[in-house]
Amino acid sequence: MVSPIIEVRNLTAAYGDAVILENVSFDVRRGEVFVILGGSGCGKSTLMKHLIGLLSPARGKVLIDGGDIHTATRAEREVLLKKFGVMYQGGALFGSMTLEENVTLAMEEFTRLPPAARRLVARMKLALVGLERFSEHFPSEVSGGMQKRAAIARAMALDPAVLFLDEPSAGLDPVTSAGLDELILSLNKNLGVTFVIVSHELASIYAVADRVIMLDGKTKGIIAEGVPADLRDNCPDPFVRAFFYRRAPDAPSGGMP
């Protein structure tokens, strides 16, 4: 069994008195592509924010490579933050900076590399995502798919072990989305990067996911965990199968058992 790089134990997430997730536990294995999915409002983005330290649990803990990001000292937290990178929904690039300048930001904050070395590393990261010819372009001068690739390059600036991607395929046409899926698989295979992805795009989920968890807003927890195709075909929960077949739960089953 591959050791986990992320461990979530009895996590309860709440905004004031409103509980969004309750007693959620799961592991992300080192080197896998792990997808968090579920219907609208089920807590996917809330869970992601807890995993990357933007929100603190009401109860429970999140361990990144054995360290608790929420109880760590400032020095320990800085070490933990370098272990992962984040691609936010929509890319969230700074529009006044070139793609290269966007990628160098983390290096300016967390390394002592001289400017020339930072620029070289940034161009290497952009080359990894197929944007070596666009380093001097501004986000407004490239397509939405290219912006997301640049955001992945920025997330990789410090060579993290884990990349968190929030809805990477949202708003992309099918061809561009498929190209992004291929990039994720390539980075996972060639660099050994662990991916944690929030998504509801079924085509991408089937293409990239080694394993998924499915959240449910009613139960405030995980209602399914496993390989997407296995859940689609064998999960006893009709809601889970309906999700994977893109059918209303009470619709005629067709191919659903």
JOPE-V864352 format. One record per residue. RES is the residue in three letters. SS is DSSP state (helix for helix, strand for strand, loop for the rest). NEAR is the number of other C-alpha atoms within 8 Angstrom. Layout:
BEGIN
RES|SS|NEAR ; RES|SS|NEAR
END
This chain:
BEGIN
MET|loop|2 ; VAL|loop|5 ; SER|loop|6 ; PRO|strand|10 ; ILE|strand|12 ; ILE|strand|13 ; GLU|strand|13 ; VAL|strand|13 ; ARG|strand|11 ; ASN|strand|11 ; LEU|strand|16 ; THR|strand|14 ; ALA|strand|15 ; ALA|strand|11 ; TYR|strand|7 ; GLY|loop|5 ; ASP|loop|5 ; ALA|strand|6 ; VAL|strand|11 ; ILE|strand|13 ; LEU|strand|14 ; GLU|strand|11 ; ASN|strand|10 ; VAL|strand|12 ; SER|strand|9 ; PHE|strand|7 ; ASP|strand|9 ; VAL|strand|11 ; ARG|strand|11 ; ARG|loop|10 ; GLY|loop|9 ; GLU|loop|12 ; VAL|strand|13 ; PHE|strand|13 ; VAL|strand|13 ; ILE|strand|13 ; LEU|strand|12 ; GLY|strand|10 ; GLY|loop|9 ; SER|loop|5 ; GLY|loop|6 ; CYS|loop|12 ; GLY|loop|13 ; LYS|helix|12 ; SER|helix|8 ; THR|helix|10 ; LEU|helix|10 ; MET|helix|11 ; LYS|helix|10 ; HIS|helix|13 ; LEU|helix|8 ; ILE|loop|7 ; GLY|loop|9 ; LEU|loop|7 ; LEU|loop|8 ; SER|loop|8 ; PRO|loop|11 ; ALA|loop|8 ; ARG|strand|8 ; GLY|strand|11 ; LYS|strand|11 ; VAL|strand|14 ; LEU|strand|12 ; ILE|strand|12 ; ASP|loop|7 ; GLY|loop|8 ; GLY|strand|8 ; ASP|strand|10 ; ILE|loop|11 ; HIS|loop|8 ; THR|loop|5 ; ALA|loop|10 ; THR|loop|6 ; ARG|helix|6 ; ALA|helix|7 ; GLU|helix|8 ; ARG|helix|10 ; GLU|helix|8 ; VAL|helix|8 ; LEU|helix|11 ; LEU|helix|8 ; LYS|loop|9 ; LYS|loop|11 ; PHE|strand|12 ; GLY|strand|15 ; VAL|strand|10 ; MET|strand|16 ; TYR|loop|10 ; GLN|loop|10 ; GLY|loop|10 ; GLY|loop|10 ; ALA|loop|8 ; LEU|loop|8 ; PHE|loop|7 ; GLY|loop|8 ; SER|loop|5 ; MET|loop|10 ; THR|strand|12 ; LEU|helix|13 ; GLU|helix|13 ; GLU|helix|10 ; ASN|helix|11 ; VAL|helix|16 ; THR|helix|14 ; LEU|helix|9 ; ALA|helix|11 ; MET|helix|13 ; GLU|helix|10 ; GLU|helix|6 ; PHE|helix|6 ; THR|loop|7 ; ARG|loop|6 ; LEU|loop|8 ; PRO|loop|6 ; PRO|helix|6 ; ALA|helix|6 ; ALA|helix|8 ; ARG|helix|12 ; ARG|helix|11 ; LEU|helix|8 ; VAL|helix|10 ; ALA|helix|15 ; ARG|helix|11 ; MET|helix|9 ; LYS|helix|13 ; LEU|helix|14 ; ALA|helix|9 ; LEU|helix|9 ; VAL|loop|12 ; GLY|loop|7 ; LEU|loop|12 ; GLU|helix|11 ; ARG|helix|4 ; PHE|helix|7 ; SER|loop|11 ; GLU|loop|7 ; HIS|loop|9 ; PHE|strand|11 ; PRO|helix|13 ; SER|helix|6 ; GLU|helix|6 ; VAL|loop|9 ; SER|loop|8 ; GLY|helix|8 ; GLY|helix|10 ; MET|helix|9 ; GLN|helix|13 ; LYS|helix|12 ; ARG|helix|12 ; ALA|helix|14 ; ALA|helix|14 ; ILE|helix|11 ; ALA|helix|14 ; ARG|helix|16 ; ALA|helix|14 ; MET|loop|11 ; ALA|loop|15 ; LEU|loop|9 ; ASP|loop|6 ; PRO|loop|13 ; ALA|loop|9 ; VAL|strand|11 ; LEU|strand|15 ; PHE|strand|12 ; LEU|strand|13 ; ASP|strand|13 ; GLU|loop|12 ; PRO|loop|13 ; SER|loop|10 ; ALA|loop|8 ; GLY|loop|4 ; LEU|loop|9 ; ASP|loop|6 ; PRO|helix|6 ; VAL|helix|6 ; THR|helix|9 ; SER|helix|12 ; ALA|helix|9 ; GLY|helix|8 ; LEU|helix|12 ; ASP|helix|11 ; GLU|helix|8 ; LEU|helix|9 ; ILE|helix|9 ; LEU|helix|9 ; SER|helix|9 ; LEU|helix|10 ; ASN|helix|14 ; LYS|helix|8 ; ASN|helix|6 ; LEU|helix|7 ; GLY|loop|9 ; VAL|loop|13 ; THR|strand|14 ; PHE|strand|13 ; VAL|strand|13 ; ILE|strand|13 ; VAL|strand|14 ; SER|loop|12 ; HIS|loop|9 ; GLU|loop|8 ; LEU|helix|7 ; ALA|helix|6 ; SER|helix|12 ; ILE|helix|12 ; TYR|helix|9 ; ALA|helix|7 ; VAL|helix|10 ; ALA|loop|13 ; ASP|loop|9 ; ARG|strand|12 ; VAL|strand|14 ; ILE|strand|12 ; MET|strand|12 ; LEU|strand|16 ; ASP|strand|13 ; GLY|loop|12 ; LYS|loop|5 ; THR|loop|7 ; LYS|loop|13 ; GLY|strand|11 ; ILE|strand|11 ; ILE|strand|10 ; ALA|strand|11 ; GLU|strand|10 ; GLY|strand|9 ; VAL|loop|10 ; PRO|helix|13 ; ALA|helix|7 ; ASP|helix|9 ; LEU|helix|14 ; ARG|helix|12 ; ASP|helix|9 ; ASN|helix|7 ; CYS|loop|11 ; PRO|loop|5 ; ASP|loop|6 ; PRO|helix|8 ; PHE|helix|7 ; VAL|helix|13 ; ARG|helix|15 ; ALA|helix|13 ; PHE|helix|10 ; PHE|helix|11 ; TYR|helix|8 ; ARG|loop|6 ; ARG|loop|8 ; ALA|loop|7 ; PRO|loop|8 ; ASP|loop|4 ; ALA|loop|6 ; PRO|loop|4 ; SER|loop|6 ; GLY|loop|4 ; GLY|loop|4 ; MET|loop|8 ; PRO|loop|4
END
